[in-house]
């Protein structure tokens, strides 16, 4: 039996406290957040103290952000992703998920808690339900399944490692959700919602047309860890007069992994450890066959 995903849900008890008639909500919330401060520090990158987090939770607007949150939906989607991944990859671990507020910082990621990868989800982030939730969990489960076997990489790795890791997660999420369009799987439907409109013709069409130039720009920076370069290729940022679409590194990595999936058995590819030399050679090969 595949079993069920393990979900540590901090959202439901927070909602219950906020909706109670207790006169000691602040004390109870502080205790809950204090007891989970290790999770809070990882989830929020130490941006908030316990008291600051409690203050944000007590804002009446916060509970509205989780009005559509249903823990059963997260459970069902996580279990579905695991079953589909088993058919592709064999013996892969059940998802382990932590649901915690992010105050609009992130919808989800995989991070290390006590040396072990966990999927972190934030139901208070906009649009974390329905199709968007399935896309999110497919992508993060791809990271989780790989890193439970290879070890979670440092958060301070060069561009070449990010190209491989995000490419793997994007490519596998497409395999886990074959009924979805590429536009949905790249979440380009959310670009305008976060203030990053797509280029004329759409994100995917632009990336496909400009793949050689994306690869050429990335090759100049494969060894760098510069935050502006990372922001340009992998985060929702633009700098100066840069009008290229956001997160083009995801598309670049996806195309590279798609090529490698025809050359390397999938279960071996999942365990591959990227190096500068390998990624550089793979990108050269990819450009040659476009």
Phi, psi and omega in degrees: 000138181289331182078183183249151174298146176265125182235121173263104188260107176268348184289315182300312178296328177294314178300318181298318179295317183293329182268356179284167178263014181296145176272358183240037179304316184298319180295315181294319178296318180299319179296315180299312182292321179298317181292339179249026187295333176297317177295316181301316182297320179288318185290323185249013176052036177060026181281340182231142170282172177301314181295322178293321178296318179297319179299320179291325178291327181284347175295124183306336182289335186294314184298335176293331181291341180245022182296330181263003181292129178227108182301332178295327178294316178299318180298313182297316181293316180299317179296321180295317180297321180295315179298319180292322180294323179299324180292330180271322193242356181082228185282093178244153185289150172294143178299142170237118192236138173246123178255118188213150178298144173239353180054045174075014180279325187199148175270332178177157176192177173246129177223171185266127171235113180056041175079013183227132180289139173227149171277127177255127178236147181233094180295348178274359175281143183302144172067027180270061177203169177059223183299320181297324177294318180295320177296315180302309185289329175297315181294311183289328176294325177301316175299310185302311183298319179291313187286337173295337180261324185262345189094141182285131181286163174299151176282356182243064180251160181289172181304319184299324179291319178297322179301315180292311186295314180287329175296316177301311183296321179291315181297314182292325179297327177293322177289328180283338181232062185294343180280356182260154176282159178298324179301317178293320184288334173270002177055031178293344176293343181261357185300315180294327181296334179254018175079021180233079184297150178289156174290168179302130183093347177101157184300309186291320179297319179297313182297318179296318180294325186253021185302319180298319180288326175298314180296320180297317178294319181294322182297331178291342189235017188302328184267355186279155173239013183301132186294331179289321178294316177300317180298320182293318186269333191231352183238173182272063182224153168227151182233137177058232182262021181287115182250014176290159177297160178282158171054041177292340177297331177295315180294318179301313180296320178301314181295323178293314179294323178300320177294314183294331181295341177273350185245333186236132177306141189302317182292330175285320180299323180298332183263359182298137177254114185289144172232165178302314183297316181295311184296320178299316180292320180295321179293321177299315180296318181298316181295324181295329185262001179293000000 
